[in-house]
Amino acid sequence: MIPASGGMTARQVRLITDLRPDIIMVTPTYMLTLLEEFERQGLDPRATSLRAGVFGAEPWTEEMRREIEERFAIDAVDIYGLSEVIGPGVAQECVDAKGGLHIWEDHFYPEIVDPVTGEVLPDGAHGELVFTSLTKEAMPVVRYRTRDLTRLLPGTARAFRRMEKITGRCDDMIILRGVNLFPAQIEEIVLTVPGVAPHFQLRLTREGRMDHLTVRAEARPAATPEQRTAAVGEIARRVKDGIGVSVAVEIVDPETLERSVGKLKRIVDERGRAPRDAPRH
């Protein structure tokens, strides 16, 4: 297994090619960066020795899973953890049951609560994930609020309960003109538009008293000018129809958006402080 960290992407490709590992463990967005490097070097990513990838540290969608699996010919599974609780390995998917991450309930007691009121919600309800450690001795945690949004599901391939893929964070939620919006919702749309790569960024600005959101997405290297133009209207339409808010869309050149060596920063908030109402005379 290669636990590939961010940075020195060309070297990571060389290590995979030379050492022929079976498994790679990395953030999903960095796996897509590796994919671009394989293709830049003229190498077929489906021809590597990799059989499975373990991806975590950031939310990722089923569309991104399908892209990674198809373009690398591997099984892609999710892993979840928090440094405050224990680190990676609080929960993980199985290759033979990818519909959620099995929580190691002999070590961690999970709850789902309402992120506003803190009320405990029943299994199957969406809310904020809370953990209590059961065996940790040096720094136990009691009802630690993760800020991650998910729900609890019955076990499948393992006896332990599963948690659904993280759909976002309480503190990542954007309230745009009264509409709640999460980056994962935009990602689901971007990944289905022809000619557009999975790399995108949400730029928040304020004009007068009104907040505005611009979705900046990279074109794929082979995208035609017609595809890029069509993608602008397609993304804007799907966001409006599916989420209920109007956004601006920019399709930028490949490898234009800043790459992170770890987690990809999805939101750039340039609104600053909201101006107060001018005093009346």
Secondary structure by P-SEA (a helix, b strand, c coil): cccccccaaaaaaaaaaacccccccccaaaaaaaaaaaaaaccccccccccbbbbccccccaaaaaaaaaaacbbbbbbbbbccccccccbbbbcccccccccccccbbbbbcccccccccccccbbbbbbbbcccccccccccccccccbbbbbccccbbbbcccccccccccccccccccaaaaaaaaaaccccccbbbbbbbbcccbbbbbbbbbccccccaaaaaaaaaaaaaaaaaaccccbbbbbbccccccccccccccccccccccccccccc
